[in-house]
Amino acid sequence: MSLLWDGVKLMVLGMGIVYVFLVIMIFAMNLLKRALAPFAGMLEPPPKAPAKKKAAASGDDAQLAAIAAAAVEAVRSK
């Protein structure tokens, strides 16, 4: 019974150490986030506006569908 009790104590101690480490790590990450916030825009350029896409013609879609259907039929026929 003593060996079992020692195992439980070791388990609780280990889980407590991990929990404390995680709390310290979260605190440190939040502290770094606040400390480095003024420098956030220095490393990466500002995002560009997305380019407008041209509307695809419906003929292109029909042609792609025909090509896909032909490819599937070619694979099935082998």
Jmol script that loads the backbone (N, CA, C; Angstrom):
load data "model"
ATOM      1  N   MET A   1       0.826  -1.198   0.000  1.00  0.00           N
ATOM      2  CA  MET A   1       0.000   0.000   0.000  1.00  0.00           C
ATOM      3  C   MET A   1       0.867   1.258   0.000  1.00  0.00           C
ATOM      4  N   SER A   2       2.001   1.173   0.654  1.00  0.00           N
ATOM      5  CA  SER A   2       2.893   2.323   0.711  1.00  0.00           C
ATOM      6  C   SER A   2       3.414   2.680  -0.675  1.00  0.00           C
ATOM      7  N   LEU A   3       3.718   1.657  -1.471  1.00  0.00           N
ATOM      8  CA  LEU A   3       4.229   1.896  -2.815  1.00  0.00           C
ATOM      9  C   LEU A   3       3.166   2.590  -3.679  1.00  0.00           C
ATOM     10  N   LEU A   4       1.923   2.187  -3.512  1.00  0.00           N
ATOM     11  CA  LEU A   4       0.823   2.806  -4.261  1.00  0.00           C
ATOM     12  C   LEU A   4       0.656   4.266  -3.848  1.00  0.00           C
ATOM     13  N   TRP A   5       0.726   4.540  -2.548  1.00  0.00           N
ATOM     14  CA  TRP A   5       0.601   5.907  -2.052  1.00  0.00           C
ATOM     15  C   TRP A   5       1.749   6.787  -2.565  1.00  0.00           C
ATOM     16  N   ASP A   6       2.957   6.231  -2.596  1.00  0.00           N
ATOM     17  CA  ASP A   6       4.101   6.976  -3.133  1.00  0.00           C
ATOM     18  C   ASP A   6       3.892   7.290  -4.617  1.00  0.00           C
ATOM     19  N   GLY A   7       3.321   6.379  -5.363  1.00  0.00           N
ATOM     20  CA  GLY A   7       3.035   6.619  -6.771  1.00  0.00           C
ATOM     21  C   GLY A   7       2.021   7.723  -6.973  1.00  0.00           C
ATOM     22  N   VAL A   8       0.997   7.739  -6.133  1.00  0.00           N
ATOM     23  CA  VAL A   8      -0.034   8.781  -6.226  1.00  0.00           C
ATOM     24  C   VAL A   8       0.581  10.142  -5.887  1.00  0.00           C
ATOM     25  N   LYS A   9       1.399  10.197  -4.856  1.00  0.00           N
ATOM     26  CA  LYS A   9       2.048  11.463  -4.491  1.00  0.00           C
ATOM     27  C   LYS A   9       2.946  11.960  -5.619  1.00  0.00           C
ATOM     28  N   LEU A  10       3.690  11.048  -6.234  1.00  0.00           N
ATOM     29  CA  LEU A  10       4.562  11.431  -7.341  1.00  0.00           C
ATOM     30  C   LEU A  10       3.756  11.919  -8.537  1.00  0.00           C
ATOM     31  N   MET A  11       2.631  11.275  -8.800  1.00  0.00           N
ATOM     32  CA  MET A  11       1.773  11.687  -9.907  1.00  0.00           C
ATOM     33  C   MET A  11       1.214  13.087  -9.660  1.00  0.00           C
ATOM     34  N   VAL A  12       0.720  13.345  -8.454  1.00  0.00           N
ATOM     35  CA  VAL A  12       0.158  14.657  -8.130  1.00  0.00           C
ATOM     36  C   VAL A  12       1.249  15.724  -8.181  1.00  0.00           C
ATOM     37  N   LEU A  13       2.431  15.419  -7.708  1.00  0.00           N
ATOM     38  CA  LEU A  13       3.543  16.357  -7.758  1.00  0.00           C
ATOM     39  C   LEU A  13       3.909  16.680  -9.209  1.00  0.00           C
ATOM     40  N   GLY A  14       3.987  15.668 -10.041  1.00  0.00           N
ATOM     41  CA  GLY A  14       4.325  15.885 -11.445  1.00  0.00           C
ATOM     42  C   GLY A  14       3.266  16.694 -12.168  1.00  0.00           C
ATOM     43  N   MET A  15       2.002  16.390 -11.930  1.00  0.00           N
ATOM     44  CA  MET A  15       0.924  17.142 -12.582  1.00  0.00           C
ATOM     45  C   MET A  15       0.903  18.585 -12.084  1.00  0.00           C
ATOM     46  N   GLY A  16       1.210  18.794 -10.820  1.00  0.00           N
ATOM     47  CA  GLY A  16       1.268  20.153 -10.278  1.00  0.00           C
ATOM     48  C   GLY A  16       2.391  20.959 -10.901  1.00  0.00           C
ATOM     49  N   ILE A  17       3.550  20.326 -11.089  1.00  0.00           N
ATOM     50  CA  ILE A  17       4.681  21.022 -11.702  1.00  0.00           C
ATOM     51  C   ILE A  17       4.332  21.401 -13.143  1.00  0.00           C
ATOM     52  N   VAL A  18       3.707  20.502 -13.873  1.00  0.00           N
ATOM     53  CA  VAL A  18       3.321  20.805 -15.254  1.00  0.00           C
ATOM     54  C   VAL A  18       2.311  21.938 -15.282  1.00  0.00           C
ATOM     55  N   TYR A  19       1.338  21.924 -14.393  1.00  0.00           N
ATOM     56  CA  TYR A  19       0.325  22.978 -14.346  1.00  0.00           C
ATOM     57  C   TYR A  19       0.963  24.328 -14.043  1.00  0.00           C
ATOM     58  N   VAL A  20       1.858  24.372 -13.058  1.00  0.00           N
ATOM     59  CA  VAL A  20       2.543  25.624 -12.714  1.00  0.00           C
ATOM     60  C   VAL A  20       3.370  26.119 -13.898  1.00  0.00           C
ATOM     61  N   PHE A  21       4.074  25.221 -14.578  1.00  0.00           N
ATOM     62  CA  PHE A  21       4.867  25.613 -15.739  1.00  0.00           C
ATOM     63  C   PHE A  21       3.979  26.208 -16.820  1.00  0.00           C
ATOM     64  N   LEU A  22       2.823  25.598 -17.090  1.00  0.00           N
ATOM     65  CA  LEU A  22       1.928  26.118 -18.116  1.00  0.00           C
ATOM     66  C   LEU A  22       1.383  27.499 -17.751  1.00  0.00           C
ATOM     67  N   VAL A  23       1.075  27.721 -16.486  1.00  0.00           N
ATOM     68  CA  VAL A  23       0.591  29.032 -16.053  1.00  0.00           C
ATOM     69  C   VAL A  23       1.687  30.073 -16.232  1.00  0.00           C
ATOM     70  N   ILE A  24       2.923  29.728 -15.862  1.00  0.00           N
ATOM     71  CA  ILE A  24       4.046  30.653 -16.033  1.00  0.00           C
ATOM     72  C   ILE A  24       4.280  30.935 -17.514  1.00  0.00           C
ATOM     73  N   MET A  25       4.175  29.913 -18.355  1.00  0.00           N
ATOM     74  CA  MET A  25       4.396  30.098 -19.781  1.00  0.00           C
ATOM     75  C   MET A  25       3.327  31.019 -20.387  1.00  0.00           C
ATOM     76  N   ILE A  26       2.066  30.851 -20.003  1.00  0.00           N
ATOM     77  CA  ILE A  26       1.000  31.720 -20.507  1.00  0.00           C
ATOM     78  C   ILE A  26       1.235  33.150 -20.056  1.00  0.00           C
ATOM     79  N   PHE A  27       1.634  33.344 -18.803  1.00  0.00           N
ATOM     80  CA  PHE A  27       1.922  34.680 -18.295  1.00  0.00           C
ATOM     81  C   PHE A  27       3.077  35.312 -19.080  1.00  0.00           C
ATOM     82  N   ALA A  28       4.131  34.548 -19.345  1.00  0.00           N
ATOM     83  CA  ALA A  28       5.280  35.077 -20.081  1.00  0.00           C
ATOM     84  C   ALA A  28       4.902  35.416 -21.521  1.00  0.00           C
ATOM     85  N   MET A  29       4.073  34.595 -22.155  1.00  0.00           N
ATOM     86  CA  MET A  29       3.655  34.875 -23.531  1.00  0.00           C
ATOM     87  C   MET A  29       2.816  36.145 -23.609  1.00  0.00           C
ATOM     88  N   ASN A  30       1.924  36.342 -22.665  1.00  0.00           N
ATOM     89  CA  ASN A  30       1.122  37.566 -22.650  1.00  0.00           C
ATOM     90  C   ASN A  30       1.990  38.792 -22.380  1.00  0.00           C
ATOM     91  N   LEU A  31       2.981  38.648 -21.510  1.00  0.00           N
ATOM     92  CA  LEU A  31       3.899  39.747 -21.225  1.00  0.00           C
ATOM     93  C   LEU A  31       4.709  40.106 -22.468  1.00  0.00           C
ATOM     94  N   LEU A  32       5.195  39.099 -23.191  1.00  0.00           N
ATOM     95  CA  LEU A  32       5.941  39.351 -24.425  1.00  0.00           C
ATOM     96  C   LEU A  32       5.052  39.977 -25.499  1.00  0.00           C
ATOM     97  N   LYS A  33       3.796  39.543 -25.567  1.00  0.00           N
ATOM     98  CA  LYS A  33       2.876  40.117 -26.550  1.00  0.00           C
ATOM     99  C   LYS A  33       2.709  41.606 -26.305  1.00  0.00           C
ATOM    100  N   ARG A  34       2.563  42.000 -25.043  1.00  0.00           N
ATOM    101  CA  ARG A  34       2.418  43.417 -24.733  1.00  0.00           C
ATOM    102  C   ARG A  34       3.709  44.182 -24.965  1.00  0.00           C
ATOM    103  N   ALA A  35       4.844  43.571 -24.657  1.00  0.00           N
ATOM    104  CA  ALA A  35       6.131  44.252 -24.800  1.00  0.00           C
ATOM    105  C   ALA A  35       6.503  44.441 -26.268  1.00  0.00           C
ATOM    106  N   LEU A  36       6.137  43.501 -27.121  1.00  0.00           N
ATOM    107  CA  LEU A  36       6.530  43.561 -28.525  1.00  0.00           C
ATOM    108  C   LEU A  36       5.462  44.158 -29.437  1.00  0.00           C
ATOM    109  N   ALA A  37       4.328  44.556 -28.905  1.00  0.00           N
ATOM    110  CA  ALA A  37       3.243  45.112 -29.716  1.00  0.00           C
ATOM    111  C   ALA A  37       3.675  46.341 -30.516  1.00  0.00           C
ATOM    112  N   PRO A  38       4.476  47.251 -29.968  1.00  0.00           N
ATOM    113  CA  PRO A  38       4.879  48.417 -30.780  1.00  0.00           C
ATOM    114  C   PRO A  38       5.721  48.048 -32.003  1.00  0.00           C
ATOM    115  N   PHE A  39       6.371  46.905 -31.978  1.00  0.00           N
ATOM    116  CA  PHE A  39       7.252  46.511 -33.068  1.00  0.00           C
ATOM    117  C   PHE A  39       6.583  45.553 -34.055  1.00  0.00           C
ATOM    118  N   ALA A  40       5.295  45.344 -33.935  1.00  0.00           N
ATOM    119  CA  ALA A  40       4.612  44.330 -34.739  1.00  0.00           C
ATOM    120  C   ALA A  40       4.653  44.637 -36.230  1.00  0.00           C
ATOM    121  N   GLY A  41       4.550  45.896 -36.625  1.00  0.00           N
ATOM    122  CA  GLY A  41       4.500  46.235 -38.037  1.00  0.00           C
ATOM    123  C   GLY A  41       5.862  46.385 -38.690  1.00  0.00           C
ATOM    124  N   MET A  42       6.936  46.262 -37.942  1.00  0.00           N
ATOM    125  CA  MET A  42       8.261  46.508 -38.497  1.00  0.00           C
ATOM    126  C   MET A  42       8.774  45.367 -39.368  1.00  0.00           C
ATOM    127  N   LEU A  43       8.410  44.152 -39.074  1.00  0.00           N
ATOM    128  CA  LEU A  43       8.989  43.007 -39.760  1.00  0.00           C
ATOM    129  C   LEU A  43       8.260  42.610 -41.027  1.00  0.00           C
ATOM    130  N   GLU A  44       6.989  42.798 -41.091  1.00  0.00           N
ATOM    131  CA  GLU A  44       6.251  42.381 -42.273  1.00  0.00           C
ATOM    132  C   GLU A  44       5.594  43.591 -42.935  1.00  0.00           C
ATOM    133  N   PRO A  45       5.612  43.618 -44.258  1.00  0.00           N
ATOM    134  CA  PRO A  45       5.018  44.750 -44.957  1.00  0.00           C
ATOM    135  C   PRO A  45       3.499  44.737 -44.802  1.00  0.00           C
ATOM    136  N   PRO A  46       2.862  45.889 -44.970  1.00  0.00           N
ATOM    137  CA  PRO A  46       1.401  45.915 -44.850  1.00  0.00           C
ATOM    138  C   PRO A  46       0.768  45.078 -45.951  1.00  0.00           C
ATOM    139  N   PRO A  47      -0.353  44.434 -45.672  1.00  0.00           N
ATOM    140  CA  PRO A  47      -0.988  43.585 -46.688  1.00  0.00           C
ATOM    141  C   PRO A  47      -1.502  44.411 -47.853  1.00  0.00           C
ATOM    142  N   LYS A  48      -1.353  43.865 -49.051  1.00  0.00           N
ATOM    143  CA  LYS A  48      -1.840  44.533 -50.249  1.00  0.00           C
ATOM    144  C   LYS A  48      -3.309  44.195 -50.451  1.00  0.00           C
ATOM    145  N   ALA A  49      -3.994  45.070 -51.137  1.00  0.00           N
ATOM    146  CA  ALA A  49      -5.397  44.808 -51.449  1.00  0.00           C
ATOM    147  C   ALA A  49      -5.462  43.668 -52.459  1.00  0.00           C
ATOM    148  N   PRO A  50      -6.378  42.743 -52.282  1.00  0.00           N
ATOM    149  CA  PRO A  50      -6.457  41.625 -53.224  1.00  0.00           C
ATOM    150  C   PRO A  50      -6.840  42.101 -54.617  1.00  0.00           C
ATOM    151  N   ALA A  51      -6.207  41.509 -55.616  1.00  0.00           N
ATOM    152  CA  ALA A  51      -6.505  41.870 -57.002  1.00  0.00           C
ATOM    153  C   ALA A  51      -7.867  41.316 -57.387  1.00  0.00           C
ATOM    154  N   LYS A  52      -8.589  42.091 -58.181  1.00  0.00           N
ATOM    155  CA  LYS A  52      -9.914  41.638 -58.609  1.00  0.00           C
ATOM    156  C   LYS A  52      -9.755  40.591 -59.703  1.00  0.00           C
ATOM    157  N   LYS A  53     -10.497  39.516 -59.582  1.00  0.00           N
ATOM    158  CA  LYS A  53     -10.447  38.447 -60.578  1.00  0.00           C
ATOM    159  C   LYS A  53     -11.467  38.720 -61.681  1.00  0.00           C
ATOM    160  N   LYS A  54     -11.099  38.307 -62.854  1.00  0.00           N
ATOM    161  CA  LYS A  54     -12.043  38.407 -63.959  1.00  0.00           C
ATOM    162  C   LYS A  54     -13.075  37.298 -63.822  1.00  0.00           C
ATOM    163  N   ALA A  55     -14.267  37.585 -64.205  1.00  0.00           N
ATOM    164  CA  ALA A  55     -15.319  36.567 -64.167  1.00  0.00           C
ATOM    165  C   ALA A  55     -15.027  35.524 -65.250  1.00  0.00           C
ATOM    166  N   ALA A  56     -15.040  34.271 -64.853  1.00  0.00           N
ATOM    167  CA  ALA A  56     -14.778  33.198 -65.819  1.00  0.00           C
ATOM    168  C   ALA A  56     -15.978  33.034 -66.730  1.00  0.00           C
ATOM    169  N   ALA A  57     -15.690  32.834 -67.982  1.00  0.00           N
ATOM    170  CA  ALA A  57     -16.776  32.637 -68.945  1.00  0.00           C
ATOM    171  C   ALA A  57     -17.393  31.268 -68.719  1.00  0.00           C
ATOM    172  N   SER A  58     -18.676  31.148 -68.972  1.00  0.00           N
ATOM    173  CA  SER A  58     -19.350  29.874 -68.743  1.00  0.00           C
ATOM    174  C   SER A  58     -18.856  28.805 -69.708  1.00  0.00           C
ATOM    175  N   GLY A  59     -18.322  29.214 -70.863  1.00  0.00           N
ATOM    176  CA  GLY A  59     -17.781  28.253 -71.813  1.00  0.00           C
ATOM    177  C   GLY A  59     -16.554  27.543 -71.256  1.00  0.00           C
ATOM    178  N   ASP A  60     -15.760  28.266 -70.444  1.00  0.00           N
ATOM    179  CA  ASP A  60     -14.590  27.649 -69.832  1.00  0.00           C
ATOM    180  C   ASP A  60     -15.012  26.532 -68.878  1.00  0.00           C
ATOM    181  N   ASP A  61     -16.048  26.787 -68.094  1.00  0.00           N
ATOM    182  CA  ASP A  61     -16.523  25.778 -67.150  1.00  0.00           C
ATOM    183  C   ASP A  61     -17.047  24.548 -67.880  1.00  0.00           C
ATOM    184  N   ALA A  62     -17.760  24.767 -68.968  1.00  0.00           N
ATOM    185  CA  ALA A  62     -18.297  23.641 -69.730  1.00  0.00           C
ATOM    186  C   ALA A  62     -17.160  22.839 -70.356  1.00  0.00           C
ATOM    187  N   GLN A  63     -16.125  23.527 -70.826  1.00  0.00           N
ATOM    188  CA  GLN A  63     -14.989  22.839 -71.434  1.00  0.00           C
ATOM    189  C   GLN A  63     -14.241  22.024 -70.378  1.00  0.00           C
ATOM    190  N   LEU A  64     -14.040  22.602 -69.187  1.00  0.00           N
ATOM    191  CA  LEU A  64     -13.370  21.867 -68.112  1.00  0.00           C
ATOM    192  C   LEU A  64     -14.179  20.650 -67.682  1.00  0.00           C
ATOM    193  N   ALA A  65     -15.490  20.775 -67.625  1.00  0.00           N
ATOM    194  CA  ALA A  65     -16.340  19.648 -67.258  1.00  0.00           C
ATOM    195  C   ALA A  65     -16.239  18.542 -68.297  1.00  0.00           C
ATOM    196  N   ALA A  66     -16.180  18.922 -69.580  1.00  0.00           N
ATOM    197  CA  ALA A  66     -16.054  17.917 -70.641  1.00  0.00           C
ATOM    198  C   ALA A  66     -14.711  17.213 -70.560  1.00  0.00           C
ATOM    199  N   ILE A  67     -13.654  17.952 -70.272  1.00  0.00           N
ATOM    200  CA  ILE A  67     -12.324  17.352 -70.134  1.00  0.00           C
ATOM    201  C   ILE A  67     -12.293  16.390 -68.951  1.00  0.00           C
ATOM    202  N   ALA A  68     -12.885  16.803 -67.833  1.00  0.00           N
ATOM    203  CA  ALA A  68     -12.908  15.943 -66.651  1.00  0.00           C
ATOM    204  C   ALA A  68     -13.707  14.672 -66.925  1.00  0.00           C
ATOM    205  N   ALA A  69     -14.834  14.803 -67.589  1.00  0.00           N
ATOM    206  CA  ALA A  69     -15.654  13.631 -67.906  1.00  0.00           C
ATOM    207  C   ALA A  69     -14.902  12.688 -68.838  1.00  0.00           C
ATOM    208  N   ALA A  70     -14.161  13.243 -69.814  1.00  0.00           N
ATOM    209  CA  ALA A  70     -13.382  12.400 -70.721  1.00  0.00           C
ATOM    210  C   ALA A  70     -12.260  11.688 -69.982  1.00  0.00           C
ATOM    211  N   ALA A  71     -11.649  12.367 -69.028  1.00  0.00           N
ATOM    212  CA  ALA A  71     -10.571  11.738 -68.264  1.00  0.00           C
ATOM    213  C   ALA A  71     -11.106  10.601 -67.404  1.00  0.00           C
ATOM    214  N   VAL A  72     -12.253  10.800 -66.780  1.00  0.00           N
ATOM    215  CA  VAL A  72     -12.851   9.750 -65.954  1.00  0.00           C
ATOM    216  C   VAL A  72     -13.229   8.561 -66.841  1.00  0.00           C
ATOM    217  N   GLU A  73     -13.788   8.825 -67.985  1.00  0.00           N
ATOM    218  CA  GLU A  73     -14.177   7.755 -68.885  1.00  0.00           C
ATOM    219  C   GLU A  73     -12.957   6.982 -69.390  1.00  0.00           C
ATOM    220  N   ALA A  74     -11.854   7.689 -69.637  1.00  0.00           N
ATOM    221  CA  ALA A  74     -10.626   7.026 -70.099  1.00  0.00           C
ATOM    222  C   ALA A  74     -10.058   6.113 -69.019  1.00  0.00           C
ATOM    223  N   VAL A  75     -10.123   6.556 -67.765  1.00  0.00           N
ATOM    224  CA  VAL A  75      -9.617   5.724 -66.664  1.00  0.00           C
ATOM    225  C   VAL A  75     -10.503   4.512 -66.457  1.00  0.00           C
ATOM    226  N   ARG A  76     -11.804   4.667 -66.590  1.00  0.00           N
ATOM    227  CA  ARG A  76     -12.728   3.546 -66.377  1.00  0.00           C
ATOM    228  C   ARG A  76     -12.618   2.519 -67.503  1.00  0.00           C
ATOM    229  N   SER A  77     -12.267   2.945 -68.681  1.00  0.00           N
ATOM    230  CA  SER A  77     -12.214   2.021 -69.806  1.00  0.00           C
ATOM    231  C   SER A  77     -10.957   1.151 -69.774  1.00  0.00           C
ATOM    232  N   LYS A  78      -9.992   1.489 -69.004  1.00  0.00           N
ATOM    233  CA  LYS A  78      -8.744   0.687 -68.939  1.00  0.00           C
ATOM    234  C   LYS A  78      -8.905  -0.555 -68.128  1.00  0.00           C
TER     235      LYS A  78
END
end "model"
wireframe off; spacefill off
backbone 0.3
color backbone group
